[in-house]
Amino acid sequence: MINSDTRPEQFLEHAGETIVNYNVKEMATEDMEGNTRISYNYMSANHPSTDRAVLEGYLAKLENVSGKVNRADSVEAIKVTTLAGNEFDGNETSQTRMSRAIAVMNDTDTIMWILANDEAIMVGKAEMMEALKLASAEQTRLWVL
């Protein structure tokens, strides 16, 4: 990851090859005096071609791979809050655990569960199903971006 105070050019020819800058994110930060500073985080890769069509195809592949990595990180960070106000981890591992718990619970059963803030509480089947539905919906939303 590269950080710069100036927005990078998408393609920059250098020494007979092209530097391809991608996944550019504009970042705004504020210092102690309240002054806003704009910087850019981005990734860079070299390509031996200078042909614009070839470079556009290469850029699309880079951004696709980068998007999948970002998406996976977002899924791993899912947190959901039920109507009862309890915040659950909603990543894929947590969804699998919720599914297993729901599968063996009767409607009136409760189970000890560790929330996203590491608090242990007793959770009923209905709330566990609510958390699972919320987490699944959020994963679907992230996955189809």
N, C-alpha and C positions, 0 to 999 in steps of 0.2 A: 504494500500500500504506500503510495506516494502522497505527500501533503505539500501543497504549494499555495502561495498567496495570489497566483494568477491562474485563470482558467486555462487548462492545457488545450492545445490544438489537437483535433482528433487524429490527424495523420501528420507526421513530421519526418521529412526525408533527412537522412543522416548517413554519410559514408556509404552511399549506394544501396541502402536498405531503408525501410520505413519503420518508425516507431509508432505503434498504434496505442493510443490512450483510450481507455474504456472504463465503464462503471464509474463515471464522474459524479461525485456527490458534492453539492455546495453546502458548506457548513458555516453557520453564523455563531460566533461566540462573543461574549460580553466580558470586558475587563472590569476591574474594581471601580473604575471611574464611570462605568456605564457606557463606554465606547464599544460599538459593535465592530467586530473584525470578521471579514469574509475570507474563507480559505476553501480549498478544493482538495478532497481526497479522491484518488483514482488509482487505477492499475495500468500497467504499461507492458507491452510485449513487442518484440522485434519481429519483422517479417521481411524476407529477402526481396519481395516484389515492390515496385512502385506503381503498378497498374491499379487504377482506382477501383475497377470492378472486382478484382481479386481481393483488394484490401477491404472493400465493403463486405464481401462474403466472410472473410476472416474475422472482421469486427463482429458480425452477427453471431458467429460461433463462440467467440470470447464472451460476449454479453449473455448468450444463452447459458453457458457453463456457469458464469458468475451469478446469474439469476437463480439457478438451481441451488447453488451453495447458500445464497442469501435466504432463499425460501426454506431450505432445510434448517438453517439457524433460527428462523422465525417460528417454525413449527416446534422446534425444541424448547422455545421460550413461552409457549402458550400457557396462559393462566386464565381461568374463568371463575366468575363469581355467581353463586346460586342465589335464588330469591331469599334464602335464609341469611345471606351475607357472608357465607364461607367461600374463601378463595382456594380453589383447587389447582394443582399443576395439571396441565392438559396436553402435555407432549404425548408422543405415540406410546411410550412405555407406560405412562400413567393411564392412558386410555385402555391399554391391554389389561392392566391391573383392575381398573374399574369394571371392565367387561367380565372378567373372571369372578369378581366379587358379586356382581349383579346376577350372574348365572346360577349361583348357589344360594342366594338369599331368598327367603320367603318375604312376602309383602310387609310383614311386621318386624322382620329382623333388623338389627343394627350391627354395625361393625366399627371397630376402632380404625380411624383413618388419620393419616398425617397430612395436614393442609400445606399449602404453598409456603406459609410462614413458619413451618415446623411445629405448629400446635397440633396436639393429638385430641381428636374429638370423636364422639360416637355419631355415626351417620346412618340414616335409614336408606332403604332401597330406593325410595322415590327421589330423594335428594341426590343419591349417587347416579341415578339415571339422568337426572337433570344436568348434572355436571358433565356426564359423558356426552349427552346431546349437544351441549354448548361447546365442548372441546372439539367434537367431531365437526360441527358447523364451522368453527373457526379454522380448523385445518383445511376444510374444503375451500373456504374463502381464500386462504393463503395459497393453496395449491393451484388454483385456476387463474391466478394473476398473470 
